[in-house]
Amino acid sequence: MRKMMQRSLSCLLTLAMVVTMLMTSTLAAEKSAKLEFDYSANYESSKVVSLEVYKGYPADSYAKEEEIFSQLEAITPQADGSYVVTAPGTYAYHVHGTGYYNILQLFNVTEADLTAGVKKLSVIGGKLGGNGFEPTIKPEKAPASYKVDLRDSMLIFWPEEINKHFALEPQNYTTPAFDGKHAANEFTSQEELMAFLKKMDAASGTMHLYSAGTTPNYKYDLPLALFTTSEIPANATLAEAAKIVKGNGKLNVWYQAQIHPNEPAAGEGALVMIDNFVNDPTTRPCSTRSTLSSSPASIPTAPISLAAPPMTALI
């Protein structure tokens, strides 16, 4: 009798464990988060672009676009076109369309998102500027031999948890890329570059604007801005100016930027530096103590973008 009771109790405990496991599995399966995409910040509506969702993240961002997507798991949309995820992890949405940037944005889904039942995402990107070089497209003025770099064919952005650590408060820069008129990833054009440098030259008593040559394909000017308190005659050539500053006894520093022509930050940073030497009272005194020569974009065959390597000499 005792053995029968022990067997019955054992069976009941086993059954209880099985039921508990089934219930836990069912409850876990019921946890999900609907992805809600907000297009309002960068798009007229969701209809102007296409958007797909993937699970995972690319292991090689230098690969071809089709190879990148082969590294990810496509999420099947619901009948109404929405997306629902059922597990925490790293995901990505791909937003693209004619006249718009081609972007892969990574994002994380947490247990908290699954418990809340929703994950809200603001869709980044927007329209192409159409003025000079921009990633994800072949520039209008590019020669027939131009090929879009694999890194530029699709822009890949880290999740917000990483990107937020690179955010800065507005710095009130006045160079072309910060005038509020450019698209999100649009480079400063050759025309904007030259107009800005001429404006700085006219406003400064220590800046001398020269040409170091022209680019081979489009004959874009290679401007060189020279800052010095040394006396340079108005009609002095670049070679004559160089001889003067070489003999002024000051420290010579060469500042070279945008060695990689498809990376605009350094070149624009050099323009910000020029602005500081012209307009910032805390920076201007540097030219009385040193000779600083700088090339904001030092590749003569820059990609039809910040078109000519604007060289800056601060002396």
C-alpha positions as CSV (number, residue, x, y, z in Angstrom):
1,M,0.0,0.0,0.0
2,R,2.8,2.3,0.9
3,K,4.6,1.6,-2.3
4,M,1.5,2.4,-4.3
5,M,1.1,5.7,-2.5
6,Q,4.8,6.6,-3.2
7,R,4.4,5.7,-6.9
8,S,1.2,7.8,-7.1
9,L,2.9,10.7,-5.4
10,S,5.9,10.4,-7.7
11,C,3.6,10.5,-10.7
12,L,1.8,13.5,-9.4
13,L,5.1,15.4,-8.9
14,T,6.3,14.5,-12.3
15,L,3.0,15.6,-13.9
16,A,3.1,18.9,-11.9
17,M,6.7,19.5,-13.2
18,V,5.6,18.8,-16.8
19,V,2.6,21.1,-16.5
20,T,4.7,23.9,-14.9
21,M,7.3,23.6,-17.7
22,L,4.5,23.8,-20.4
23,M,2.9,26.8,-18.7
24,T,6.3,28.6,-18.4
25,S,7.0,27.8,-22.1
26,T,3.6,29.1,-23.2
27,L,3.9,32.3,-21.1
28,A,7.4,32.9,-22.5
29,A,6.1,32.4,-26.1
30,E,3.4,34.9,-25.5
31,K,5.9,37.7,-24.7
32,S,6.5,39.8,-27.8
33,A,7.0,43.4,-28.8
34,K,5.5,45.2,-31.8
35,L,7.9,47.5,-33.6
36,E,6.5,50.9,-34.1
37,F,8.4,53.0,-36.6
38,D,8.1,56.8,-36.6
39,Y,9.0,58.4,-39.9
40,S,8.0,62.0,-39.2
41,A,11.4,63.4,-38.3
42,N,13.0,62.6,-41.7
43,Y,10.3,61.5,-44.2
44,E,7.1,62.9,-45.6
45,S,5.5,59.5,-44.9
46,S,6.3,55.8,-44.6
47,K,5.2,55.3,-48.2
48,V,8.2,57.0,-49.8
49,V,10.7,54.3,-48.7
50,S,10.8,50.6,-48.1
51,L,11.7,49.1,-44.7
52,E,12.6,45.5,-43.7
53,V,13.6,44.1,-40.3
54,Y,16.4,41.5,-39.6
55,K,17.7,39.8,-36.5
56,G,21.4,39.9,-35.8
57,Y,24.2,42.3,-36.8
58,P,26.7,42.2,-39.7
59,A,30.1,40.7,-38.8
60,D,31.7,42.4,-41.8
61,S,30.6,45.9,-42.8
62,Y,33.1,46.0,-45.7
63,A,31.2,43.2,-47.5
64,K,28.9,43.6,-50.4
65,E,25.3,44.5,-49.5
66,E,24.0,41.0,-50.4
67,E,26.7,39.4,-48.3
68,I,25.8,41.6,-45.3
69,F,22.1,40.6,-45.5
70,S,23.2,36.9,-45.7
71,Q,24.7,37.3,-42.3
72,L,21.3,38.4,-40.9
73,E,18.0,36.6,-40.3
74,A,15.0,38.2,-42.1
75,I,12.0,38.8,-39.9
76,T,8.7,38.0,-41.6
77,P,6.2,40.9,-41.4
78,Q,2.6,40.3,-40.0
79,A,-0.4,40.3,-42.4
80,D,-0.8,44.0,-41.9
81,G,2.8,44.7,-42.7
82,S,3.9,45.4,-39.1
83,Y,6.8,43.6,-37.4
84,V,6.7,41.7,-34.1
85,V,9.7,40.3,-32.3
86,T,9.6,37.5,-29.7
87,A,13.1,37.4,-28.3
88,P,15.5,39.9,-26.8
89,G,18.7,40.6,-28.9
90,T,20.2,42.9,-31.5
91,Y,18.1,43.6,-34.6
92,A,18.4,45.9,-37.6
93,Y,16.0,47.7,-39.9
94,H,16.9,48.5,-43.6
95,V,15.4,51.7,-44.9
96,H,15.9,52.6,-48.6
97,G,14.2,54.2,-51.6
98,T,14.9,56.2,-54.7
99,G,16.2,59.6,-53.8
100,Y,16.8,58.6,-50.1
101,Y,19.8,57.3,-48.2
102,N,20.3,53.5,-48.0
103,I,20.7,52.7,-44.3
104,L,21.0,49.8,-42.0
105,Q,20.2,50.9,-38.4
106,L,21.0,48.4,-35.6
107,F,18.8,48.4,-32.5
108,N,18.4,46.3,-29.3
109,V,15.3,44.7,-28.0
110,T,15.3,44.0,-24.3
111,E,13.2,41.9,-21.9
112,A,11.6,45.2,-20.8
113,D,10.5,45.8,-24.4
114,L,8.9,42.4,-24.6
115,T,7.1,42.9,-21.3
116,A,5.9,46.3,-22.5
117,G,4.7,44.7,-25.8
118,V,6.1,47.5,-27.9
119,K,9.4,49.0,-29.2
120,K,9.3,52.5,-30.6
121,L,11.9,53.5,-33.2
122,S,12.5,56.8,-35.0
123,V,13.5,56.1,-38.6
124,I,16.8,57.9,-39.5
125,G,18.0,58.9,-42.9
126,G,16.0,61.1,-45.2
127,K,16.4,62.6,-48.7
128,L,19.7,62.8,-50.5
129,G,20.9,66.4,-50.9
130,G,22.0,65.9,-54.6
131,N,24.8,68.4,-54.3
132,G,28.2,66.8,-54.8
133,F,29.5,63.7,-53.1
134,E,27.1,61.7,-50.8
135,P,27.4,58.1,-49.6
136,T,25.1,55.3,-51.0
137,I,25.0,56.8,-54.6
138,K,27.3,57.6,-57.5
139,P,27.8,61.4,-57.6
140,E,26.3,63.1,-60.7
141,K,29.7,64.5,-61.8
142,A,31.7,61.4,-61.1
143,P,33.8,60.0,-64.0
144,A,32.8,56.7,-65.7
145,S,35.6,54.9,-63.8
146,Y,34.2,55.9,-60.4
147,K,33.1,53.0,-58.2
148,V,31.1,53.4,-55.0
149,D,33.2,52.1,-52.0
150,L,31.6,49.1,-50.3
151,R,31.6,51.1,-47.0
152,D,29.6,53.8,-48.7
153,S,27.0,51.7,-50.6
154,M,25.0,51.3,-47.4
155,L,25.4,53.3,-44.2
156,I,25.4,51.1,-41.1
157,F,24.7,52.8,-37.8
158,W,25.3,51.4,-34.3
159,P,22.4,51.1,-31.8
160,E,21.4,54.1,-29.8
161,E,23.0,52.7,-26.7
162,I,26.4,53.2,-28.4
163,N,25.6,56.3,-30.5
164,K,24.5,58.4,-27.5
165,H,28.1,58.4,-26.2
166,F,29.2,60.3,-29.3
167,A,26.5,63.0,-29.0
168,L,27.6,66.6,-28.5
169,E,25.8,69.8,-27.7
170,P,25.5,72.3,-30.6
171,Q,28.9,73.9,-31.1
172,N,27.6,76.9,-33.1
173,Y,30.0,76.1,-36.0
174,T,29.5,78.4,-39.0
175,T,31.2,76.3,-41.8
176,P,29.1,75.1,-44.8
177,A,28.2,71.7,-43.4
178,F,26.6,73.3,-40.3
179,D,24.5,75.9,-42.1
180,G,21.3,73.8,-41.7
181,K,20.8,73.5,-45.4
182,H,22.6,70.2,-46.0
183,A,21.2,66.7,-46.1
184,A,22.3,64.4,-43.3
185,N,25.3,63.0,-45.0
186,E,26.0,65.6,-47.7
187,F,29.6,66.9,-48.1
188,T,30.6,70.5,-48.5
189,S,30.8,71.2,-52.2
190,Q,33.7,72.8,-54.0
191,E,31.7,76.0,-54.6
192,E,30.7,76.2,-50.9
193,L,34.3,75.6,-49.9
194,M,35.7,78.4,-52.0
195,A,33.0,80.9,-51.0
196,F,33.7,80.2,-47.3
197,L,37.5,80.6,-47.7
198,K,37.1,83.8,-49.6
199,K,34.8,85.1,-47.0
200,M,37.3,84.3,-44.2
201,D,40.1,85.8,-46.3
202,A,38.2,89.1,-46.6
203,A,37.5,89.2,-42.9
204,S,41.0,88.6,-41.7
205,G,44.1,90.7,-41.6
206,T,46.5,87.7,-41.2
207,M,45.0,85.2,-43.7
208,H,46.4,84.9,-47.2
209,L,44.6,82.7,-49.7
210,Y,46.6,80.9,-52.3
211,S,46.2,78.1,-54.9
212,A,48.4,75.0,-54.6
213,G,47.2,73.7,-58.0
214,T,44.2,72.0,-59.4
215,T,42.7,68.5,-59.4
216,P,43.4,66.3,-62.4
217,N,39.9,65.4,-63.4
218,Y,37.8,68.6,-62.9
219,K,40.5,71.2,-62.4
220,Y,39.1,72.1,-59.1
221,D,41.3,74.6,-57.2
222,L,43.4,73.4,-54.4
223,P,43.2,76.4,-52.0
224,L,45.8,77.0,-49.4
225,A,45.0,79.4,-46.5
226,L,48.1,80.9,-44.9
227,F,47.9,82.7,-41.6
228,T,50.8,84.7,-40.4
229,T,51.6,88.0,-38.6
230,S,54.7,88.2,-40.8
231,E,54.5,90.9,-43.5
232,I,53.6,89.4,-46.9
233,P,53.2,91.7,-49.9
234,A,49.7,91.6,-51.5
235,N,51.2,90.4,-54.9
236,A,53.5,87.8,-53.4
237,T,53.4,84.3,-54.9
238,L,52.9,81.2,-52.8
239,A,56.6,80.4,-53.2
240,E,57.6,83.9,-52.1
241,A,55.2,83.7,-49.1
242,A,56.6,80.3,-48.2
243,K,60.1,81.8,-48.2
244,I,59.0,84.6,-45.9
245,V,57.4,82.4,-43.3
246,K,60.2,79.9,-43.5
247,G,62.6,82.5,-42.3
248,N,60.4,84.1,-39.6
249,G,61.9,82.0,-36.8
250,K,58.6,80.6,-35.7
251,L,57.7,76.9,-35.0
252,N,56.4,75.2,-38.1
253,V,53.5,72.8,-37.7
254,W,51.8,70.9,-40.6
255,Y,48.1,70.0,-40.1
256,Q,46.9,67.5,-42.7
257,A,43.2,66.5,-42.8
258,Q,40.9,64.3,-44.9
259,I,43.6,61.9,-46.1
260,H,40.7,59.6,-46.8
261,P,38.6,61.6,-49.3
262,N,35.3,59.9,-48.4
263,E,35.5,60.9,-44.8
264,P,34.3,64.5,-44.5
265,A,34.7,65.2,-40.7
266,A,38.4,66.1,-40.8
267,G,38.1,68.4,-43.8
268,E,35.2,70.2,-42.3
269,G,37.1,70.4,-39.0
270,A,39.9,72.2,-40.8
271,L,37.4,74.8,-42.0
272,V,36.2,75.2,-38.4
273,M,39.8,75.8,-37.4
274,I,40.2,78.5,-40.1
275,D,37.0,80.1,-38.8
276,N,38.5,80.1,-35.3
277,F,41.8,81.7,-36.5
278,V,39.7,84.4,-38.1
279,N,37.0,85.0,-35.6
280,D,37.9,83.5,-32.2
281,P,39.9,86.0,-30.0
282,T,41.3,83.1,-28.0
283,T,42.8,81.3,-31.1
284,R,44.1,84.3,-33.1
285,P,47.2,84.9,-30.9
286,C,48.5,81.4,-31.9
287,S,49.6,82.8,-35.3
288,T,52.0,85.2,-33.5
289,R,53.9,82.4,-31.9
290,S,53.9,79.6,-34.5
291,T,53.7,78.6,-38.1
292,L,50.9,76.1,-38.7
293,S,50.4,74.6,-42.2
294,S,47.3,72.5,-42.7
295,S,45.6,70.6,-45.5
296,P,41.9,70.1,-44.8
297,A,41.5,67.6,-47.7
298,S,44.9,66.4,-48.8
299,I,43.9,63.9,-51.6
300,P,43.9,65.7,-55.0
301,T,41.5,63.1,-56.4
302,A,38.9,63.6,-53.7
303,P,35.6,62.0,-54.8
304,I,33.9,64.9,-56.5
305,S,32.9,66.1,-53.0
306,L,34.6,68.5,-50.8
307,A,36.0,68.6,-54.2
308,A,39.5,70.0,-54.0
309,P,41.8,69.4,-51.1
310,P,41.6,72.8,-49.4
311,M,45.0,73.2,-47.8
312,T,45.3,75.5,-44.9
313,A,48.5,77.0,-43.7
314,L,48.3,78.8,-40.4
315,I,51.5,80.6,-39.9
